């Protein structure tokens, strides 16, 4: 079952993309700070709690396999 992202997370991701594009055109401290804030908002959103990506699982599974050698 695929989970859908909450509206506030979608909005933060959209704002992140828009801010990133603005920063590419017009570098300034205010936009850098906004991008950092939005990055933290997206990264630490409660939606991600308890979820692991396939890449994370493969990396940590491989490490676990090597420890048994």
CNS distance restraints for C-alpha pairs under 8 A (distance, minus, plus):
assign (resid   5 and name CA) (resid   9 and name CA) 6.47 0.50 0.50
assign (resid   5 and name CA) (resid  10 and name CA) 6.53 0.50 0.50
assign (resid   5 and name CA) (resid  47 and name CA) 7.20 0.50 0.50
assign (resid   6 and name CA) (resid  10 and name CA) 6.39 0.50 0.50
assign (resid   6 and name CA) (resid  47 and name CA) 7.41 0.50 0.50
assign (resid   7 and name CA) (resid  11 and name CA) 6.08 0.50 0.50
assign (resid   8 and name CA) (resid  12 and name CA) 6.16 0.50 0.50
assign (resid   9 and name CA) (resid  13 and name CA) 6.16 0.50 0.50
assign (resid   9 and name CA) (resid  42 and name CA) 6.38 0.50 0.50
assign (resid   9 and name CA) (resid  45 and name CA) 7.15 0.50 0.50
assign (resid   9 and name CA) (resid  47 and name CA) 8.00 0.50 0.50
assign (resid  10 and name CA) (resid  14 and name CA) 6.18 0.50 0.50
assign (resid  11 and name CA) (resid  15 and name CA) 6.13 0.50 0.50
assign (resid  12 and name CA) (resid  16 and name CA) 6.04 0.50 0.50
assign (resid  12 and name CA) (resid  38 and name CA) 6.34 0.50 0.50
assign (resid  12 and name CA) (resid  41 and name CA) 7.13 0.50 0.50
assign (resid  12 and name CA) (resid  42 and name CA) 6.40 0.50 0.50
assign (resid  13 and name CA) (resid  17 and name CA) 6.34 0.50 0.50
assign (resid  13 and name CA) (resid  38 and name CA) 7.66 0.50 0.50
assign (resid  13 and name CA) (resid  42 and name CA) 6.59 0.50 0.50
assign (resid  14 and name CA) (resid  18 and name CA) 6.29 0.50 0.50
assign (resid  15 and name CA) (resid  19 and name CA) 5.98 0.50 0.50
assign (resid  15 and name CA) (resid  38 and name CA) 7.50 0.50 0.50
assign (resid  16 and name CA) (resid  20 and name CA) 6.04 0.50 0.50
assign (resid  16 and name CA) (resid  35 and name CA) 6.13 0.50 0.50
assign (resid  16 and name CA) (resid  38 and name CA) 5.81 0.50 0.50
assign (resid  16 and name CA) (resid  39 and name CA) 7.01 0.50 0.50
assign (resid  17 and name CA) (resid  21 and name CA) 6.25 0.50 0.50
assign (resid  18 and name CA) (resid  22 and name CA) 6.24 0.50 0.50
assign (resid  19 and name CA) (resid  23 and name CA) 6.04 0.50 0.50
assign (resid  19 and name CA) (resid  31 and name CA) 6.56 0.50 0.50
assign (resid  19 and name CA) (resid  34 and name CA) 7.34 0.50 0.50
assign (resid  19 and name CA) (resid  35 and name CA) 6.26 0.50 0.50
assign (resid  20 and name CA) (resid  24 and name CA) 6.29 0.50 0.50
assign (resid  20 and name CA) (resid  31 and name CA) 8.00 0.50 0.50
assign (resid  20 and name CA) (resid  35 and name CA) 6.74 0.50 0.50
assign (resid  21 and name CA) (resid  25 and name CA) 6.59 0.50 0.50
assign (resid  22 and name CA) (resid  26 and name CA) 5.91 0.50 0.50
assign (resid  22 and name CA) (resid  27 and name CA) 7.65 0.50 0.50
assign (resid  22 and name CA) (resid  31 and name CA) 7.61 0.50 0.50
assign (resid  23 and name CA) (resid  27 and name CA) 4.74 0.50 0.50
assign (resid  23 and name CA) (resid  28 and name CA) 6.89 0.50 0.50
assign (resid  23 and name CA) (resid  31 and name CA) 5.96 0.50 0.50
assign (resid  23 and name CA) (resid  32 and name CA) 7.06 0.50 0.50
assign (resid  27 and name CA) (resid  31 and name CA) 7.12 0.50 0.50
assign (resid  27 and name CA) (resid  32 and name CA) 7.65 0.50 0.50
assign (resid  28 and name CA) (resid  32 and name CA) 6.42 0.50 0.50
assign (resid  29 and name CA) (resid  33 and name CA) 6.14 0.50 0.50
assign (resid  30 and name CA) (resid  34 and name CA) 6.18 0.50 0.50
assign (resid  31 and name CA) (resid  35 and name CA) 6.08 0.50 0.50
assign (resid  32 and name CA) (resid  36 and name CA) 6.26 0.50 0.50
assign (resid  33 and name CA) (resid  37 and name CA) 6.19 0.50 0.50
assign (resid  34 and name CA) (resid  38 and name CA) 6.13 0.50 0.50
assign (resid  35 and name CA) (resid  39 and name CA) 5.96 0.50 0.50
assign (resid  36 and name CA) (resid  40 and name CA) 6.33 0.50 0.50
assign (resid  37 and name CA) (resid  41 and name CA) 6.23 0.50 0.50
assign (resid  38 and name CA) (resid  42 and name CA) 6.14 0.50 0.50
assign (resid  39 and name CA) (resid  43 and name CA) 5.99 0.50 0.50
assign (resid  40 and name CA) (resid  44 and name CA) 5.82 0.50 0.50
assign (resid  41 and name CA) (resid  45 and name CA) 5.83 0.50 0.50
assign (resid  43 and name CA) (resid  48 and name CA) 7.76 0.50 0.50
assign (resid  44 and name CA) (resid  48 and name CA) 7.19 0.50 0.50
assign (resid  45 and name CA) (resid  49 and name CA) 7.64 0.50 0.50
assign (resid  52 and name CA) (resid  56 and name CA) 6.19 0.50 0.50
assign (resid  52 and name CA) (resid  57 and name CA) 6.61 0.50 0.50
assign (resid  53 and name CA) (resid  57 and name CA) 6.29 0.50 0.50
assign (resid  54 and name CA) (resid  58 and name CA) 6.06 0.50 0.50
assign (resid  55 and name CA) (resid  59 and name CA) 6.10 0.50 0.50
assign (resid  56 and name CA) (resid  60 and name CA) 6.15 0.50 0.50
assign (resid  57 and name CA) (resid  61 and name CA) 5.72 0.50 0.50
assign (resid  58 and name CA) (resid  62 and name CA) 5.97 0.50 0.50
assign (resid  59 and name CA) (resid  63 and name CA) 6.39 0.50 0.50
assign (resid  60 and name CA) (resid  64 and name CA) 6.19 0.50 0.50
assign (resid  61 and name CA) (resid  65 and name CA) 6.20 0.50 0.50
assign (resid  62 and name CA) (resid  66 and name CA) 6.31 0.50 0.50
assign (resid  63 and name CA) (resid  67 and name CA) 6.42 0.50 0.50
assign (resid  64 and name CA) (resid  68 and name CA) 6.90 0.50 0.50
assign (resid  65 and name CA) (resid  69 and name CA) 7.21 0.50 0.50
